[in-house]
Amino acid sequence: MCRDGILHAIEERRSVRRFSPEPVGPEILDALVSAAHWAPSGMNNQPWRFVTIEKREVLDLLASFTKYSKILNNCTGAIAVFIDTKSIYHREKDLQSIGAAVQNMLLAAHGLGVGACWLGEILNRRKEVEKTLKVDENLELMAVVAVGFPEESELRAKRQRLPLEKLIAGRF
């Protein structure tokens, strides 16, 4: 099996939780949103919407809504990912599409040499996030992705994965 290209990126990508102070800038955030919007969606309904965040005071306020506050306090950008409830045609399928969009974003970040971390626990305070970001009532928070250039120590960290034999439940 080829280990170059996308398979290599999938295996090498990791969640980055500590970032350098260098700003990522709007170009990087827009590139990640662009990658996300190419994800598959049922009937091509593209149910995702995004808010990009660079302002330190907003990042710090969002950090107060999660027990993983250090990640948002430390990053230099973030992308809040929403599902547009007006565009839903099948909620379960659309939620899968949102997951695919976030994965595209994470892979694109890796390819651009940028660190990213998918935050899900913040959903426990989704209403506060939605109010802070002043989104329309039809937008429901699905994730926040913290973005920044990785701190040097993050580049050396290794990921562990279970062997495939423990994951494949059957073969027919």
Biotite code that builds the C-alpha atoms (Angstrom):
import biotite.structure as struc

atoms = struc.array([
    struc.Atom([0.000, 0.000, 0.000], chain_id="A", res_id=1, res_name="MET", atom_name="CA", element="C"),
    struc.Atom([1.282, 3.440, -0.891], chain_id="A", res_id=2, res_name="CYS", atom_name="CA", element="C"),
    struc.Atom([2.492, 5.442, 2.125], chain_id="A", res_id=3, res_name="ARG", atom_name="CA", element="C"),
    struc.Atom([2.842, 8.690, 0.222], chain_id="A", res_id=4, res_name="ASP", atom_name="CA", element="C"),
    struc.Atom([0.238, 11.383, -0.152], chain_id="A", res_id=5, res_name="GLY", atom_name="CA", element="C"),
    struc.Atom([-3.036, 11.150, 1.669], chain_id="A", res_id=6, res_name="ILE", atom_name="CA", element="C"),
    struc.Atom([-2.379, 7.899, 3.555], chain_id="A", res_id=7, res_name="LEU", atom_name="CA", element="C"),
    struc.Atom([0.846, 9.352, 4.915], chain_id="A", res_id=8, res_name="HIS", atom_name="CA", element="C"),
    struc.Atom([-0.978, 12.522, 5.984], chain_id="A", res_id=9, res_name="ALA", atom_name="CA", element="C"),
    struc.Atom([-3.687, 10.483, 7.733], chain_id="A", res_id=10, res_name="ILE", atom_name="CA", element="C"),
    struc.Atom([-1.092, 8.495, 9.674], chain_id="A", res_id=11, res_name="GLU", atom_name="CA", element="C"),
    struc.Atom([1.109, 11.486, 10.529], chain_id="A", res_id=12, res_name="GLU", atom_name="CA", element="C"),
    struc.Atom([-1.598, 13.980, 11.503], chain_id="A", res_id=13, res_name="ARG", atom_name="CA", element="C"),
    struc.Atom([-2.072, 14.479, 15.214], chain_id="A", res_id=14, res_name="ARG", atom_name="CA", element="C"),
    struc.Atom([-3.974, 16.746, 17.576], chain_id="A", res_id=15, res_name="SER", atom_name="CA", element="C"),
    struc.Atom([-1.827, 19.694, 18.626], chain_id="A", res_id=16, res_name="VAL", atom_name="CA", element="C"),
    struc.Atom([-2.589, 21.232, 22.005], chain_id="A", res_id=17, res_name="ARG", atom_name="CA", element="C"),
    struc.Atom([0.371, 23.590, 22.493], chain_id="A", res_id=18, res_name="ARG", atom_name="CA", element="C"),
    struc.Atom([1.048, 26.349, 20.011], chain_id="A", res_id=19, res_name="PHE", atom_name="CA", element="C"),
    struc.Atom([3.721, 28.936, 19.317], chain_id="A", res_id=20, res_name="SER", atom_name="CA", element="C"),
    struc.Atom([2.706, 32.608, 19.636], chain_id="A", res_id=21, res_name="PRO", atom_name="CA", element="C"),
    struc.Atom([3.061, 33.166, 15.867], chain_id="A", res_id=22, res_name="GLU", atom_name="CA", element="C"),
    struc.Atom([-0.366, 34.154, 14.442], chain_id="A", res_id=23, res_name="PRO", atom_name="CA", element="C"),
    struc.Atom([-1.869, 31.899, 11.790], chain_id="A", res_id=24, res_name="VAL", atom_name="CA", element="C"),
    struc.Atom([-3.697, 34.732, 10.031], chain_id="A", res_id=25, res_name="GLY", atom_name="CA", element="C"),
    struc.Atom([-6.913, 34.777, 8.013], chain_id="A", res_id=26, res_name="PRO", atom_name="CA", element="C"),
    struc.Atom([-5.365, 33.108, 4.942], chain_id="A", res_id=27, res_name="GLU", atom_name="CA", element="C"),
    struc.Atom([-4.683, 29.883, 6.852], chain_id="A", res_id=28, res_name="ILE", atom_name="CA", element="C"),
    struc.Atom([-8.114, 29.887, 8.492], chain_id="A", res_id=29, res_name="LEU", atom_name="CA", element="C"),
    struc.Atom([-9.767, 30.452, 5.108], chain_id="A", res_id=30, res_name="ASP", atom_name="CA", element="C"),
    struc.Atom([-7.714, 27.619, 3.579], chain_id="A", res_id=31, res_name="ALA", atom_name="CA", element="C"),
    struc.Atom([-8.966, 25.274, 6.308], chain_id="A", res_id=32, res_name="LEU", atom_name="CA", element="C"),
    struc.Atom([-12.577, 26.334, 5.750], chain_id="A", res_id=33, res_name="VAL", atom_name="CA", element="C"),
    struc.Atom([-12.083, 25.788, 2.025], chain_id="A", res_id=34, res_name="SER", atom_name="CA", element="C"),
    struc.Atom([-10.833, 22.241, 2.665], chain_id="A", res_id=35, res_name="ALA", atom_name="CA", element="C"),
    struc.Atom([-13.786, 21.589, 4.974], chain_id="A", res_id=36, res_name="ALA", atom_name="CA", element="C"),
    struc.Atom([-16.349, 22.726, 2.443], chain_id="A", res_id=37, res_name="HIS", atom_name="CA", element="C"),
    struc.Atom([-15.171, 20.068, -0.034], chain_id="A", res_id=38, res_name="TRP", atom_name="CA", element="C"),
    struc.Atom([-16.330, 17.283, 2.294], chain_id="A", res_id=39, res_name="ALA", atom_name="CA", element="C"),
    struc.Atom([-19.073, 14.969, 1.049], chain_id="A", res_id=40, res_name="PRO", atom_name="CA", element="C"),
    struc.Atom([-22.649, 15.665, 2.091], chain_id="A", res_id=41, res_name="SER", atom_name="CA", element="C"),
    struc.Atom([-25.898, 13.892, 1.317], chain_id="A", res_id=42, res_name="GLY", atom_name="CA", element="C"),
    struc.Atom([-27.625, 15.395, -1.699], chain_id="A", res_id=43, res_name="MET", atom_name="CA", element="C"),
    struc.Atom([-24.765, 17.936, -1.690], chain_id="A", res_id=44, res_name="ASN", atom_name="CA", element="C"),
    struc.Atom([-26.705, 19.995, 0.865], chain_id="A", res_id=45, res_name="ASN", atom_name="CA", element="C"),
    struc.Atom([-23.466, 21.272, 2.476], chain_id="A", res_id=46, res_name="GLN", atom_name="CA", element="C"),
    struc.Atom([-25.026, 21.759, 5.929], chain_id="A", res_id=47, res_name="PRO", atom_name="CA", element="C"),
    struc.Atom([-21.921, 23.299, 7.517], chain_id="A", res_id=48, res_name="TRP", atom_name="CA", element="C"),
    struc.Atom([-21.290, 26.912, 8.424], chain_id="A", res_id=49, res_name="ARG", atom_name="CA", element="C"),
    struc.Atom([-18.153, 28.376, 9.969], chain_id="A", res_id=50, res_name="PHE", atom_name="CA", element="C"),
    struc.Atom([-17.015, 31.268, 12.118], chain_id="A", res_id=51, res_name="VAL", atom_name="CA", element="C"),
    struc.Atom([-13.294, 32.061, 12.079], chain_id="A", res_id=52, res_name="THR", atom_name="CA", element="C"),
    struc.Atom([-11.804, 33.558, 15.218], chain_id="A", res_id=53, res_name="ILE", atom_name="CA", element="C"),
    struc.Atom([-8.509, 35.405, 15.630], chain_id="A", res_id=54, res_name="GLU", atom_name="CA", element="C"),
    struc.Atom([-9.302, 37.996, 18.295], chain_id="A", res_id=55, res_name="LYS", atom_name="CA", element="C"),
    struc.Atom([-7.543, 37.060, 21.527], chain_id="A", res_id=56, res_name="ARG", atom_name="CA", element="C"),
    struc.Atom([-10.412, 38.265, 23.715], chain_id="A", res_id=57, res_name="GLU", atom_name="CA", element="C"),
    struc.Atom([-12.878, 36.014, 21.863], chain_id="A", res_id=58, res_name="VAL", atom_name="CA", element="C"),
    struc.Atom([-10.547, 32.996, 22.026], chain_id="A", res_id=59, res_name="LEU", atom_name="CA", element="C"),
    struc.Atom([-10.113, 33.564, 25.764], chain_id="A", res_id=60, res_name="ASP", atom_name="CA", element="C"),
    struc.Atom([-13.867, 33.886, 26.287], chain_id="A", res_id=61, res_name="LEU", atom_name="CA", element="C"),
    struc.Atom([-14.462, 30.637, 24.381], chain_id="A", res_id=62, res_name="LEU", atom_name="CA", element="C"),
    struc.Atom([-11.767, 29.037, 26.543], chain_id="A", res_id=63, res_name="ALA", atom_name="CA", element="C"),
    struc.Atom([-13.862, 29.825, 29.611], chain_id="A", res_id=64, res_name="SER", atom_name="CA", element="C"),
    struc.Atom([-16.579, 27.508, 28.243], chain_id="A", res_id=65, res_name="PHE", atom_name="CA", element="C"),
    struc.Atom([-14.465, 24.327, 28.286], chain_id="A", res_id=66, res_name="THR", atom_name="CA", element="C"),
    struc.Atom([-12.379, 22.354, 30.749], chain_id="A", res_id=67, res_name="LYS", atom_name="CA", element="C"),
    struc.Atom([-9.746, 22.266, 27.975], chain_id="A", res_id=68, res_name="TYR", atom_name="CA", element="C"),
    struc.Atom([-9.298, 26.024, 28.249], chain_id="A", res_id=69, res_name="SER", atom_name="CA", element="C"),
    struc.Atom([-5.497, 25.848, 27.927], chain_id="A", res_id=70, res_name="LYS", atom_name="CA", element="C"),
    struc.Atom([-5.828, 24.809, 24.293], chain_id="A", res_id=71, res_name="ILE", atom_name="CA", element="C"),
    struc.Atom([-7.914, 27.851, 23.344], chain_id="A", res_id=72, res_name="LEU", atom_name="CA", element="C"),
    struc.Atom([-5.881, 30.159, 25.592], chain_id="A", res_id=73, res_name="ASN", atom_name="CA", element="C"),
    struc.Atom([-2.773, 29.040, 23.728], chain_id="A", res_id=74, res_name="ASN", atom_name="CA", element="C"),
    struc.Atom([-3.907, 28.920, 20.075], chain_id="A", res_id=75, res_name="CYS", atom_name="CA", element="C"),
    struc.Atom([-3.778, 31.908, 17.723], chain_id="A", res_id=76, res_name="THR", atom_name="CA", element="C"),
    struc.Atom([-6.914, 31.067, 15.767], chain_id="A", res_id=77, res_name="GLY", atom_name="CA", element="C"),
    struc.Atom([-9.976, 28.868, 15.859], chain_id="A", res_id=78, res_name="ALA", atom_name="CA", element="C"),
    struc.Atom([-12.840, 27.806, 13.660], chain_id="A", res_id=79, res_name="ILE", atom_name="CA", element="C"),
    struc.Atom([-16.280, 27.178, 15.102], chain_id="A", res_id=80, res_name="ALA", atom_name="CA", element="C"),
    struc.Atom([-18.184, 24.621, 13.046], chain_id="A", res_id=81, res_name="VAL", atom_name="CA", element="C"),
    struc.Atom([-21.969, 24.724, 12.910], chain_id="A", res_id=82, res_name="PHE", atom_name="CA", element="C"),
    struc.Atom([-24.748, 22.756, 11.291], chain_id="A", res_id=83, res_name="ILE", atom_name="CA", element="C"),
    struc.Atom([-27.369, 24.875, 9.573], chain_id="A", res_id=84, res_name="ASP", atom_name="CA", element="C"),
    struc.Atom([-30.624, 23.385, 10.822], chain_id="A", res_id=85, res_name="THR", atom_name="CA", element="C"),
    struc.Atom([-32.483, 24.971, 7.889], chain_id="A", res_id=86, res_name="LYS", atom_name="CA", element="C"),
    struc.Atom([-30.465, 22.915, 5.407], chain_id="A", res_id=87, res_name="SER", atom_name="CA", element="C"),
    struc.Atom([-30.787, 19.541, 7.159], chain_id="A", res_id=88, res_name="ILE", atom_name="CA", element="C"),
    struc.Atom([-32.423, 16.799, 5.136], chain_id="A", res_id=89, res_name="TYR", atom_name="CA", element="C"),
    struc.Atom([-31.412, 13.845, 7.357], chain_id="A", res_id=90, res_name="HIS", atom_name="CA", element="C"),
    struc.Atom([-29.838, 14.764, 10.696], chain_id="A", res_id=91, res_name="ARG", atom_name="CA", element="C"),
    struc.Atom([-27.707, 11.629, 11.201], chain_id="A", res_id=92, res_name="GLU", atom_name="CA", element="C"),
    struc.Atom([-26.275, 11.816, 7.689], chain_id="A", res_id=93, res_name="LYS", atom_name="CA", element="C"),
    struc.Atom([-25.678, 15.547, 8.013], chain_id="A", res_id=94, res_name="ASP", atom_name="CA", element="C"),
    struc.Atom([-23.842, 15.034, 11.310], chain_id="A", res_id=95, res_name="LEU", atom_name="CA", element="C"),
    struc.Atom([-21.577, 12.565, 9.522], chain_id="A", res_id=96, res_name="GLN", atom_name="CA", element="C"),
    struc.Atom([-20.949, 15.207, 6.865], chain_id="A", res_id=97, res_name="SER", atom_name="CA", element="C"),
    struc.Atom([-19.939, 17.692, 9.554], chain_id="A", res_id=98, res_name="ILE", atom_name="CA", element="C"),
    struc.Atom([-17.451, 15.128, 10.879], chain_id="A", res_id=99, res_name="GLY", atom_name="CA", element="C"),
    struc.Atom([-16.030, 14.677, 7.390], chain_id="A", res_id=100, res_name="ALA", atom_name="CA", element="C"),
    struc.Atom([-15.699, 18.456, 7.022], chain_id="A", res_id=101, res_name="ALA", atom_name="CA", element="C"),
    struc.Atom([-13.792, 18.708, 10.296], chain_id="A", res_id=102, res_name="VAL", atom_name="CA", element="C"),
    struc.Atom([-11.502, 15.828, 9.269], chain_id="A", res_id=103, res_name="GLN", atom_name="CA", element="C"),
    struc.Atom([-10.775, 17.613, 5.974], chain_id="A", res_id=104, res_name="ASN", atom_name="CA", element="C"),
    struc.Atom([-9.891, 20.690, 8.005], chain_id="A", res_id=105, res_name="MET", atom_name="CA", element="C"),
    struc.Atom([-7.518, 18.718, 10.248], chain_id="A", res_id=106, res_name="LEU", atom_name="CA", element="C"),
    struc.Atom([-5.794, 17.063, 7.291], chain_id="A", res_id=107, res_name="LEU", atom_name="CA", element="C"),
    struc.Atom([-5.436, 20.404, 5.514], chain_id="A", res_id=108, res_name="ALA", atom_name="CA", element="C"),
    struc.Atom([-3.910, 21.928, 8.652], chain_id="A", res_id=109, res_name="ALA", atom_name="CA", element="C"),
    struc.Atom([-1.380, 19.105, 8.777], chain_id="A", res_id=110, res_name="HIS", atom_name="CA", element="C"),
    struc.Atom([-0.558, 19.599, 5.101], chain_id="A", res_id=111, res_name="GLY", atom_name="CA", element="C"),
    struc.Atom([-0.010, 23.325, 5.671], chain_id="A", res_id=112, res_name="LEU", atom_name="CA", element="C"),
    struc.Atom([2.288, 22.709, 8.641], chain_id="A", res_id=113, res_name="GLY", atom_name="CA", element="C"),
    struc.Atom([-0.288, 24.080, 11.059], chain_id="A", res_id=114, res_name="VAL", atom_name="CA", element="C"),
    struc.Atom([-1.415, 22.430, 14.274], chain_id="A", res_id=115, res_name="GLY", atom_name="CA", element="C"),
    struc.Atom([-5.081, 21.869, 15.051], chain_id="A", res_id=116, res_name="ALA", atom_name="CA", element="C"),
    struc.Atom([-7.172, 20.277, 17.780], chain_id="A", res_id=117, res_name="CYS", atom_name="CA", element="C"),
    struc.Atom([-10.828, 19.280, 17.460], chain_id="A", res_id=118, res_name="TRP", atom_name="CA", element="C"),
    struc.Atom([-12.670, 20.318, 20.630], chain_id="A", res_id=119, res_name="LEU", atom_name="CA", element="C"),
    struc.Atom([-15.921, 18.531, 21.357], chain_id="A", res_id=120, res_name="GLY", atom_name="CA", element="C"),
    struc.Atom([-16.335, 18.982, 25.116], chain_id="A", res_id=121, res_name="GLU", atom_name="CA", element="C"),
    struc.Atom([-17.157, 22.652, 24.511], chain_id="A", res_id=122, res_name="ILE", atom_name="CA", element="C"),
    struc.Atom([-20.511, 21.441, 23.133], chain_id="A", res_id=123, res_name="LEU", atom_name="CA", element="C"),
    struc.Atom([-21.657, 21.167, 26.753], chain_id="A", res_id=124, res_name="ASN", atom_name="CA", element="C"),
    struc.Atom([-21.810, 24.973, 26.656], chain_id="A", res_id=125, res_name="ARG", atom_name="CA", element="C"),
    struc.Atom([-22.914, 25.354, 23.036], chain_id="A", res_id=126, res_name="ARG", atom_name="CA", element="C"),
    struc.Atom([-25.543, 28.003, 23.777], chain_id="A", res_id=127, res_name="LYS", atom_name="CA", element="C"),
    struc.Atom([-22.947, 30.298, 25.345], chain_id="A", res_id=128, res_name="GLU", atom_name="CA", element="C"),
    struc.Atom([-20.623, 29.799, 22.378], chain_id="A", res_id=129, res_name="VAL", atom_name="CA", element="C"),
    struc.Atom([-23.447, 30.522, 19.929], chain_id="A", res_id=130, res_name="GLU", atom_name="CA", element="C"),
    struc.Atom([-24.365, 33.687, 21.841], chain_id="A", res_id=131, res_name="LYS", atom_name="CA", element="C"),
    struc.Atom([-20.726, 34.826, 22.031], chain_id="A", res_id=132, res_name="THR", atom_name="CA", element="C"),
    struc.Atom([-20.281, 34.347, 18.284], chain_id="A", res_id=133, res_name="LEU", atom_name="CA", element="C"),
    struc.Atom([-23.645, 36.021, 17.540], chain_id="A", res_id=134, res_name="LYS", atom_name="CA", element="C"),
    struc.Atom([-24.783, 33.363, 15.079], chain_id="A", res_id=135, res_name="VAL", atom_name="CA", element="C"),
    struc.Atom([-28.289, 32.973, 13.689], chain_id="A", res_id=136, res_name="ASP", atom_name="CA", element="C"),
    struc.Atom([-30.606, 30.762, 15.732], chain_id="A", res_id=137, res_name="GLU", atom_name="CA", element="C"),
    struc.Atom([-30.619, 28.138, 12.956], chain_id="A", res_id=138, res_name="ASN", atom_name="CA", element="C"),
    struc.Atom([-26.889, 27.488, 13.481], chain_id="A", res_id=139, res_name="LEU", atom_name="CA", element="C"),
    struc.Atom([-26.083, 24.765, 16.014], chain_id="A", res_id=140, res_name="GLU", atom_name="CA", element="C"),
    struc.Atom([-22.507, 24.360, 17.257], chain_id="A", res_id=141, res_name="LEU", atom_name="CA", element="C"),
    struc.Atom([-20.883, 21.055, 16.294], chain_id="A", res_id=142, res_name="MET", atom_name="CA", element="C"),
    struc.Atom([-17.198, 21.649, 17.107], chain_id="A", res_id=143, res_name="ALA", atom_name="CA", element="C"),
    struc.Atom([-14.492, 24.192, 17.679], chain_id="A", res_id=144, res_name="VAL", atom_name="CA", element="C"),
    struc.Atom([-11.118, 23.592, 16.046], chain_id="A", res_id=145, res_name="VAL", atom_name="CA", element="C"),
    struc.Atom([-8.181, 25.332, 17.719], chain_id="A", res_id=146, res_name="ALA", atom_name="CA", element="C"),
    struc.Atom([-5.495, 26.332, 15.204], chain_id="A", res_id=147, res_name="VAL", atom_name="CA", element="C"),
    struc.Atom([-1.918, 27.546, 15.473], chain_id="A", res_id=148, res_name="GLY", atom_name="CA", element="C"),
    struc.Atom([1.661, 26.769, 14.623], chain_id="A", res_id=149, res_name="PHE", atom_name="CA", element="C"),
    struc.Atom([2.794, 23.845, 16.789], chain_id="A", res_id=150, res_name="PRO", atom_name="CA", element="C"),
    struc.Atom([5.125, 24.408, 19.700], chain_id="A", res_id=151, res_name="GLU", atom_name="CA", element="C"),
    struc.Atom([8.398, 22.534, 19.108], chain_id="A", res_id=152, res_name="GLU", atom_name="CA", element="C"),
    struc.Atom([7.618, 19.845, 21.718], chain_id="A", res_id=153, res_name="SER", atom_name="CA", element="C"),
    struc.Atom([4.389, 18.984, 19.895], chain_id="A", res_id=154, res_name="GLU", atom_name="CA", element="C"),
    struc.Atom([6.312, 17.968, 16.776], chain_id="A", res_id=155, res_name="LEU", atom_name="CA", element="C"),
    struc.Atom([7.993, 15.097, 18.603], chain_id="A", res_id=156, res_name="ARG", atom_name="CA", element="C"),
    struc.Atom([4.918, 13.586, 20.246], chain_id="A", res_id=157, res_name="ALA", atom_name="CA", element="C"),
    struc.Atom([3.825, 10.190, 18.916], chain_id="A", res_id=158, res_name="LYS", atom_name="CA", element="C"),
    struc.Atom([0.322, 8.789, 18.603], chain_id="A", res_id=159, res_name="ARG", atom_name="CA", element="C"),
    struc.Atom([-0.649, 5.272, 19.595], chain_id="A", res_id=160, res_name="GLN", atom_name="CA", element="C"),
    struc.Atom([-3.222, 3.193, 17.756], chain_id="A", res_id=161, res_name="ARG", atom_name="CA", element="C"),
    struc.Atom([-4.738, -0.189, 18.506], chain_id="A", res_id=162, res_name="LEU", atom_name="CA", element="C"),
    struc.Atom([-3.742, -2.976, 16.115], chain_id="A", res_id=163, res_name="PRO", atom_name="CA", element="C"),
    struc.Atom([-6.239, -3.620, 13.322], chain_id="A", res_id=164, res_name="LEU", atom_name="CA", element="C"),
    struc.Atom([-6.890, -7.134, 14.659], chain_id="A", res_id=165, res_name="GLU", atom_name="CA", element="C"),
    struc.Atom([-8.578, -5.540, 17.685], chain_id="A", res_id=166, res_name="LYS", atom_name="CA", element="C"),
    struc.Atom([-10.709, -3.233, 15.542], chain_id="A", res_id=167, res_name="LEU", atom_name="CA", element="C"),
    struc.Atom([-12.022, -5.458, 12.762], chain_id="A", res_id=168, res_name="ILE", atom_name="CA", element="C"),
    struc.Atom([-15.158, -7.081, 14.187], chain_id="A", res_id=169, res_name="ALA", atom_name="CA", element="C"),
    struc.Atom([-15.567, -9.598, 11.387], chain_id="A", res_id=170, res_name="GLY", atom_name="CA", element="C"),
    struc.Atom([-14.656, -10.650, 7.872], chain_id="A", res_id=171, res_name="ARG", atom_name="CA", element="C"),
    struc.Atom([-17.103, -12.260, 5.482], chain_id="A", res_id=172, res_name="PHE", atom_name="CA", element="C"),
])
